[in-house]
Amino acid sequence: MSGRWLTIIGTGEEGAAGLSARALAAIAGAEAILGARRVLDALSGVDLTGKTVLDWSDGFEPTMAAILARRGSPLVILATGDPMHFGIGSTLARHVAPAEMEIIGTPSAFSLAAARLGWPLQDVACISLHGRPVARLAAHLADGQRILALTSDGQTVQEAAAILARAGYGASRLTVLEHLGGPRERIVDLKAREAQGQLFADFNTLAITCIADAGVMIDGPMSGLPDDAFEHDGQMTKREIRAAVLAHLRPGGSRLLWDVGAGCGSVAVEWLRAAPLARAIAIEPVERRLAMIRANAETLGVPHLSIVEGRAPSGLAGLAQPDAVFIGGGISTDGTFETAWAALRGNGRFVASAVTLESEARLLDLHARFGGNLVRMAVSRAEPVGRFMGWKPLMPVTLWSVTKSADDSGGEQP
């Protein structure tokens, strides 16, 4: 097709035998061929005489630069499975216009695995643990949830099984589908707690049916995780208040949250768990709490949480512009609101909480100037009182939430 110099071809375990006439024609017309060594080796019988053959041995970034340097010259990239589903096609689409490339797909590992298992693919969580932290799996755990995961190698299965066991999902059923679609295909069934010490092929897809142990603490991507799900020192936004904060913040899409004075990071962690593409920065000045944030992000499946050591307002300088801001402590510190508000995007959400009279007075003043909503929450929890039960109140919390106008012209400026 005129103007299309880049062709990305999805391949399967059957190698050259599985290539369509259209794919073979693209290879024949290319000046250069690029692919993983394993994929290139499977092309025996395809004539590559006179073509430049490249692999990824120089590393990802240098190879990407080499691809873009060939713009205008016919180049074929051989990918595994569907190039546009966690594949190289998705990456290249950020650098190459659709009019410059052609995608020739093949069934993904997800499709092949679903076909073997009889799983309706629309009812399955399809995730990638290939080249990504395996800890991300923890964000998808829910009793009865079916998960299909791409893996980096056989060790990924062991790591995933360990995460399941630690989270209270040791009874979960695992199916390891090795070399799907090829002559070496093998399917292994076992429980998560039985996986340690077993060996699996490096080229595999992992299927998980989540089965929660009795009393499991985390069951799905709910807002308002139990306080004990987090490592903390008592300085945290408690469960009932946190659920309300998330409702006011409205996580979704790829929006970026600033969690200012993050404590143990509970709000930032739940923001990321609520929306798979969301981003968050936890800003916290206390060193021991920074370690808690890291541990909570890892345990609860959001290791991509960005953590910044700093105290507002100076610690906010130079951070990426947020779509939402939460200040759980320090709203009365001079300059904190002004700095965060100035950075917030138009249509962005701003939520702050207060437990002291001084910080509550600050929220009342901001509400008078900028509008929005004020909510005062008083929560009591039933706890033992001798042989009986009684209500133990938590400190009342005042929440102020407001949406910044799109043109930043609505209301008084800081």
N, C-alpha and C positions, 0 to 999 in steps of 0.2 A: 504494500500500500504506500502510496506516495507520501514522503516525509517521515515514514516510520523506519528508523534505523535500529531500534532495539526490540528484540523479540524475547519474551520470557516464556519458557516452556516448562510445564510441570511434568515430572517423570515419576514413575512408580518402581516397585521392586523388580518388575519384569524387564526393565531396561529398554533397549532399543526395540524389542518386540512389541512394546506397548505404545510406541510413538505413532501418531497419526500421519497420513500423507502430508497434511498441512505442516506438521512439525518437522518432518524430514525435509520438506522443501525449504523451510526457513533455515535449517542447518546447512543445506547444500548451497544456499545463496549468501551465507555469512562469510565475512572475512575473519572473524574471531569467535571462539567458543569459550565460555567461562562456566565453570561448575565446580562443585565439591569433588575431590579426587574419587570418592566412592561412586559418584554419579557418572563421572567421565569414564571410569573403568567399566561401567555397565554398558557403554556404547560400542562394544566390540562388534564389528560388522558394518559400522557406519563409516563411510569414507571421509576422513578429515584431512586428506592430503592438501597441502598448501595453505592450511588455515592456522592461525595463531591460536594455540590452546593454552588457556589460563586457568589457574585454580585460586583458592583463597589463602594460599600459603603465606602471602605477604601480610596477612591480617585484614580486618574488615575495612578500616578507614583508608589505607593505601589502595586497596582493590576498588573501593567505591570511587576514589579519585581517578583511577585508571579507566573505569567504566565511563565516567563523564567526560574524560579526555578523548574518548572515541566517538563523541557525538557526531552524527552524520555518516559514520561508517557502519555497515551492517554488522551487528553484534548479536549473538544468541547467548542467553544465560539459561543454564539448565538448573531448575529448582526441584525440590522434592515436594510432591503433592500439589495442592492448590497454591499457586504463588501469591494469591491475594488474601490468604487466610493465615495470619501470622507468618507470612513468607517474605521473600526478598522483593516481590512485586509491590507489597505495601510500603516498603522502605523507599524503593525507587520512585514510586508515585509522588513522593514529596520533592523530588528533584527533577523529574522528567515529565513533561506535559503528556496527557493522554494521546494527543495527536502524533506524538513521536514514538509511541511504543505499541506493541501488540502482545496480548496475553493469550497463551494457549494453555488452558488448564487441564487438570486431570483430577480424579477423585482425591479429596484430602484424606489424611489419616483419620480424621474425625468421621468422615463418611464411611470409610472402609471398616472402622471399628464398630460403628453403629450397625452396619449391615451384618457383621459377624454376631453381634450380641442381640440383635433384634430390638434395639433401643430407638424410639422415635427421636431424631436428632433435635427437633424443636423443643423437646422436654429436658435436654441435657445441658449442663454448664460446660462449655468448651473453652479450655484455658491453655496457655502455653507456659511450661516450666523449662522450656529450652532456652538456655542462655539467660534465664531470669532467676531471681531468688526463689527457691522452692518454698520458702516461708509464705509466699503469696497464696499457697493452697489453703491456708488457715482461714482466709476471708470467705471461702466458699462452703464451709462445712455447715451442714444442716441435716437433721435426721431424715433419711429417705432421699436425699439429694443424689442425683447421678452426675458424675463428673467424668469428662474425657480430657486427658492432659497429654500434650506433647512433652517429651522429656529430652534431656541432654544426653543421657547414657543410662546404663543399667543401675548406676549408683543413685540416680534420681528416684527410682522406685524405693530404695532403702530409706532415703531421706523423707520421702512423702509418707511412708509407713510410720516412721518415727514421729512425725508431726501429728498424724492421726491418733496414734497411741497416747501421746502427751495431752492431746486435746479432749480425750475421753471418747474417741472413736476407734478404739482398737479392734472392735468386732466388725468393722467395715470390710466389705468384700472387695478384693482387688482382682482385676484381670489384667495380666500383662500380655499384650498382643505384639509379638516380635515379628519383624520382617513381613508385614502385612502385604498380601498380594503376590508374594514371590515363592520360590521353591523351598525356602527355609522357614516359611511361616510356622510359628508355634504359639500356642495360647496356654497360659498358665493361670490357674485360679488358686487363690489363697486368701487368708484373712490378714489384715494389716499387722496384727501382733505376731504373725508367723513369718514375716518377710525377712527379718534380720538374719544375715548369714547366707541367704540364698543368692544365686548368681543369675543374672538376666542379660540378654543380648543388649548391646549398646543402642541398637536401632529398634526402639519399641514405642508403643503408645500405651498409656496407663488408663484403665477404666476403674472407677471407684463408685461403689454403692455405699453411701454413708449410713452407718448404723451407730447411733449414739448409745453410750453406756447409761445406766440409770443415774439420774442426778447430774447429767452433764451441764456445765455452766453456760456454754455458748452453743446456741442452736439457731443458726441462720443469721443473716445480716441485719439484725434488729437494731433499732435505736434504743439506747438506755441499757447497755450491758451492765450486769451486776458490778458493783464497786470492786468486789473481790476478783474480778477478771483482770484487774489492773494491778501492777506493782505500784504502790503509792505510799506516801508518808502522811496521809490524812488531808493534805492540801490538794484537793481535787474537786471538780464539779460533780456533785453526787448524782446518782442514777436518775432520779425523778426530774431533777433540774436539767440534767444533760439532755434527756429526751426532749424537753421543751426547748432548750437552746438549739438543738438540731432542727426542730420543726421551724423555728424562727429563721435560722440560717438558710434553709432550703438547699441542701446539697444536690448536685446534679451535673450532668455533662462533664466538661473538663475544667470546671471552675476551680480557681485557686483560693484557698483559705489562709489567712494569717490567724494563727492561734497565739495571741499575745499574752505572755505570762502563763505559759502552757501547763505548768505544774508537772503532772505525770503524762500529759499529752492526750488525755481521754477524749476531748472534743475533736482534736485533729484526727485521731485514730478512727473515731466513729464517722467523721466526715468522709474519710477515704473508704471505709467499709460500705458506706451507703451508696456510693457511685463509683463504679470500677475505673472510670477515666479521670476522676477528680484528682486534684493536687492539693497539697497542704504544706505549710511551713510552720513549725512549732518554734516559737521564740521564748527562751527561758534563760534567766541569768544564773540559776543555782546549779552548780556542777553535779551534785548527787541526783538531782531531778533529771538532768540531761541523760544520765545512764538509765533512769527509769523509763524515759520516753523511748530510748532505743530498744530496751527490752520489751516494752509493750507493743511497739510497732512490729517487732519480729514475731512475737507470740501470737498476735492477733491478725497477722496476714497482710500488713501494710509496710513492709520494709523500705518502700520507696518514700516514706515520709521524710521530708527535708527538715533537719534540726539545726537551729542557729542558736549559738550561745550569745546572749546579749540582753540588755535591759532597755525597755522602752523609755523614752522615744529614740535614743541614739542607736539602739540595736536594730531599728527598722530601716535604717538608711541603706540604700542600694538593693533592697529586695525587689523581686519581681512584683509588678502591680497586681494587687489582689482583686478578686471578684466578691469576696466576703471577708469580714473581719470579726473576730470574737475577742473581747477583752474580759477575761474572767477575774482579773485582779489588777489593780493599778490604774483604774480609770481616773482617779483623782490626782495622779502624778502629772505635774505641769508638762504640757506638750504632747502627752501620749495620744489623747483623742485627736488633737489638731493634726499631728503627723499622720496617723492612720486614716483619718477622714480625707486628707488631701491626697493620699495615695490611692484610695478606693476608686474603682472604676464607676462610671455612671451606670445607674441601675443596679449597683452593687448593694449587698446587704450588710448592715452594721448591727451587731448585737453585743451588749455589755451587761454584766451582772454586778450586783453590789450587795454586800452583807453588812457593811458598817454604815453608820449615820452619815459620815462624811462622803463616802462614795455614793450613797443613795441621794444625798443633796445634789451631788454633781449630775446624776442622771436626771433628776427633776429639772435642773437648770437646762440641760441639753434638750430634754423633751419640750420644754417651753420655747426653746429657740428653733429647733429643727423638726418638731412634730414626731410622728411615729407612734409606737404603742408602748405603754407601760403595763407590766404584769408583776404582781407581788405574790410569791408562792410560799406557802407555809406547809411543810411536810412533816408528818409524825409517823414513826415506825413503831409497830408493836414489839415490845421486848419484855423479858421476864422481870417481874418485880416480886422477889421472894418466890412464893409458890404460885403466884398469879401472873397475869400479863397486864402491861400498861402501855400507854402511849409515850414514846420518847420523842420530843420535838427536835427537829433540826433547826438551825438558824434560818429565819425567814430570808428569802432572796428576792431582790427586785431585778427584773429584766427590762431593759429598754431595747427595742428593735426599731430600725428605720431603714428605708430604701433611699439611697442617694439618687437624686434626680438625674436623668440622662444627660442633661446639659450642665449639671451642677449649678443651676441657677435658682432652684426652688428652695427658698428658706434662707436664713441668715448664714453667712460664711464664718468660719472660725476666725 
